[in-house]
Amino acid sequence: VSQGTVPFIDESDPLMQNLAVYMVELTTDTLIHSRNADVQKYPASLTKIMTALVAIENISDLDEPMTSPYDFYQYLYQMDASMAGFEPGETAKARDYIYGVILASGAECCLTLAEAVSGSEQGFVDLMNQKAAELGMDDTHFSNTTGLQDAEHYTTVRDLSLLLDSALKNAEFREVFTSRSYTVQPTNVHPEGFTIGSTLFENAGNTGLKNGEILGGKTGYTDEAGLCL
């Protein structure tokens, strides 16, 4: 991709006018393409990049067991939130829930981790906003861990680039982010365990790439945010 051009964007398409893009070659910090980089947007499930990073940084042992509470499932069902497959009362490793956050975009995993780390989602969101401030994400504010629609939950693609650049330097995060699937070992609810697949790789069959490969990523969607990658 030459600087300033992105072959999969049709500049004449009116639907592209509101598109926000920020593409950087990280090894040299070279900007490849930027569009609406500082326009505040709803991030949908791209929020979960921050959720996973904050969880990893605040859990000393990722093999620590934690149990998914009962109290938020009805709300998530009502909101039609994406789920990874953990059931109320299921005990699994923190690591399992983190893979559920990134690969399957599991909202139940976000809230389980939030309550385990901070005692509440709001307490965990405070950590997310503190991390955003540390990273210089000046146009970002989080109000939840999942990316479910909220007018006070927003970011920019430039800020997301700062977040992902930082997150990829964390070895645990990078391992999760670049995985195609992950198998949860037997639990009290799933005696045979179960496998979590990546929403990214499930939809990345025809990228149009002639060279190279997609190593990892995160998808997101709400009606208000549109398609996010």
N, C-alpha and C positions, 0 to 999 in steps of 0.2 A: 504494500500500500504506500503510495507516494504521499508526501506531506501535503495536507490540505484537501485530499480527496479520499472518499470512501466508496468503493465500487457498488456496494449494496444499497446505497442511498440514492434514490431517484430525486434529484433536486427539483424537478418540475412537478412532483406530486404534492398537491396542496396539503395532504395529510402529514407531510414531512416538515411543514413549517414550524410546528410546535415541538419537534423532536429535539431532545437534549442529548448530546454526545460528548464524551471526553475520552480520548484514546491516547495513551502514553506508552512509549517504549521504556520500560522501567530500568533496564540496565544502564541506559545513558540519560534517563530523564528527558527524553526527547518527545515533545508534543507532536502527535501525528494528525489529530483532527479534533476540533472543538466547535461545538454549536450550542448556544444557549447555556454555556457552562455554569453561569452564576444565577440562572433563573430558578427560583425555588419550586420544587416539584414534590409530589407525593411519592415516596419510595416503595410503597407496598412491601413485599417480602424481602426486598434488598435490605430492609431494616435488620434482618436476621444475621447479616454479616457482623454487625455490631453486637447483637445479642450473643452470638457464639463466641466472639472474641472476649467480651467482658466476662462471660462464664468461665472460659479457659483461664483467664488471668486471675480469677478470684476463687478457683477451686484448686486446692493444693494437691489433691489426689484424684485424678480423673477416673480411677477405678472405684471410687467411693460410691456405695449404693445410695439411691434416693428413690422415693416413692411418689408417683404422680397423684396429686390430691384429687378428690372428687368434686370440689366446689366449683370449678370453672368449666367443666365439660359441657353443661347444658348451654351456657353462653356461647361457647365456640361452635356448637352444633347450630344454634340459632343464627350465628353470623356466617355460617357456611365456610368456616375457616379450614384451611388445608391441614391435614393431620398425617402423622407418621405411622400411626398404628398402635401406640401405647394406650392401654386402657386405664380407667380410674383404679387406683390402688395397686398399680403394677410397680414392682420394685426392679430397677435395673441400674446399671452403672451410669455415672455422670457422663462418661464418654459416649454411651449409647444415645443418650438424649441429645448430646451435641451433634452427633451424626444425623439424628432425626431433624434437628433444626436446619442444617445446611442442605442435606440431600433431599429430604422429602418436604422441607418447608413446614415442619410440624409445629403447629401453634401450641399443642399440648406440651411439647418439649420445651418451648420457650417459657411457658408459665411454670412448669415444674422446676426448671433451673432457676428462674427468678425467685421463687419461694424458698428454694433450698439455700440460695446464696444470701438473699436479703430479707427473707421473711414475707415479702410482698412484691407484687409487680412494680408498684410505684417506687419502692426502695431501690429496686434493680434499675429502673429507668433513670433514677438519679445518677447511678454509676455510669450509665450509657451517656448521659449528657456531660458528665465530668470528663469522660474519655474523649468525647467529641471536642470539648474545649481544649484539652491537652493536645489534640492533633491539629488544632487550628481550623476546625470545621465551623467557621463563623456564621454560616448561613443555614445551620442545621439545628433542629429541635426535635427530640423524641418525646412522645407521650405514651408509648406502649412498646412492648417487646416484639410484637408480631407483624406490625405494619398494617393492621386493620385500620380502616379509614378514620381519620381524625384531622380536623382543620389545623390543629396545632402540631401536627406531625409532618415534618417536611425536611428536605435537604436539597442539595444541588449535585449535579454530576461531578463537578470539580471536588466537592467535599467527599463524595463517595470514592473518588480516586485516591484522596488522601487516606481514607479509612482502609481501603483494600491494600494499598501499598504498605501500610503499617501492619495490617493483619497477616499478610503473606510472609512477613519476617518472623512470625511466630511459627515454629516448626509443627506444633500440634494443630494449629489452624490450617496450615498449608496442607497437611496430610489429609485432613477432613475435606477441604475445599477441592482437592484434586482427585477424590475418590469417585468411582462410578457406582459403587454399591457398598453396603456394609451389613454384616450379619450380627444381629443381636443374639447372644447366647441365651439358653433357656431361662425363663423367669417364672415367677409364681403364677402368671396369667398365661404365658405362652410356653408350655413345657418343652416344646421342640424348638423354641426360638423363632425368629423370623428375619427376613431380609428386607432392608430399606434400599430402594433404588433412587438414583439422582433424577430429579425433574429436568435438569439441564440436559443430561445425556439421553434421556428418553425422547427429547425433542431436537436433538442436534444431529440427526441422520444426514441431512443435506445442507451443509454449511456453504457450499460453493467454493471452499478453500481448495486451491490447487497445490499448495505447499503448506507444510506445518500441520499442527493439530491444536484442538482446544484441550487444554490441560484441566480446566475446572471452571466453575462459575456459579452464579446464583440467578435464578429466575424470580419474577414477581408479577402479580397482576391484581388490580382491583378495577372496578369501573372508572373510578376517579383518576387513578394513576395511569391506567392503560398498561401496555406490555412493557416490562422492565427487564433488563439484562445487565 
